[in-house]
Amino acid sequence: MRRWRRCATRSSPACAAHSARSGSPAPAASSRTRSAAASQTEIYDLGRFSSVEVTADRSGGGAVVPVGVAVREADRREVHAGFGVGADPVHFEARVRGGGSWVPESAPLVTTAAEARVAATIPREDLTKLETGNAEPKIRVIGSLQRTDLWWPRLRGEIEGGYDYQTVEAYTWRGLHVRLGLGSPLGPRWLQLRVGWLLEELFFKGIKGAIAPSASVDTDTCDTACMARSALGLSGPQRLGAYQASLVADLRDDPIEPHRGAYLAVTAAKGTQWAGGALDYWQITPELRYYYSIAGTVMAARVRVGQIIGDVPVTERYYSGGISGQRGFPERQLAPRVALDPTGCASTGQDPIVIGGAGLIETGIELRRQITTVFGYPVGANLFLDGADVTCDADAIDPRHLQWAAGTGIWVKVPGLKIQGDIGYRLNRKGVDELPDQGVALLLGIGETF
């Protein structure tokens, strides 16, 4: 279908209304092409059309510019599915996901959706023995209802509910959650604000390591392991209620494979009884990325900091390592470990089970370049230097004492995917207290590291 709209001046009511709704072209002749492209992007981003074509009639020289909009309505029903695998020196993981969405004909700005994600993480030593008894299952089921243009143009409202059953290194947790959210650009499309509320009730079992309950201890007596579980929040159910906010400025030329630009994100949460929770805390996590391309080589740099002040929610603790973290460590293995003391947490130690921390810093720089093609597929390499640390307490983070790793990798682009393999070598923290694979991590992932 094709719709025409005439805008005589920028301040005219018709033009102002159209601009507010879909980014209408400015009347100046020099900006018609740019404005038509912006309008096309705005309409397409509504997610309701499979194709959008915006054309301006440039034959006239007057102040009135005829604009044609041709759209093709997208399918109101969508089904998707996918799978993935990952590997590092400690674990092998397989993942599947599937879901669908539906846009009611009577409410074209409303989207209902449901998705299920299932993963299994198997310790590598068990995999070599063809044993799966220690597999760590991860299940998440989510349903959501989203409304576009809720109270004004480009304001999105969302209601989400879900169930989780997750096994991680130190424990297994399950629970229900509900989330309410609002999101909107703050003026330009590249600046996005989102606020929300989260309430979840979690239950823990299968606690491992030095803090595991002992059958030989009187249940009426709280030994050191009991005090450690209490300090970590694992001694009973956890009810988390928090107000959340995020501000994102995305100035990258391509969000999937950036070559130039910058990305800044700041996320914050306030846990309080006024949000329905039992924990009182502040959490803030800013992140900055920068990209620059010269002579076919992309330089990418980043820094990410995180702090949790007050009560530390069990499932909000920070971890680093893996293909998207500090690449000298396997996934989540650069983190504090369980300790048999009243705090339950040690920034370093011989216990192989990590528990996560309240303080985080990650930084790194990477050079990326395509070097050849193989059977028509682009193949490239990268060099990187990563630094990071995670501490039990938020105020213990010290950027002067990070754990560093350097390395290289190779990648190949196949239709729709960029598959990357990296090898990272630790420049420090290689002592006897560390993992058996001291000093080197082999990692496999999909997409850019950051």
Helices and strands as residue ranges (DSSP letters): E 2-7, H 13-22, G 29-31, H 32-44, E 49-56, E 65-73, E 77-87, E 91-102, E 110-123, H 124-128, E 136-147, E 156-167, E 172-185, E 191-205, G 209-211, H 224-232, E 238-250, E 261-271, G 273-275, E 281-294, E 297-310, G 314-316, E 337-338, E 345-346, E 359-374, E 377-391, G 394-396, E 403-414, E 417-426, E 440-446
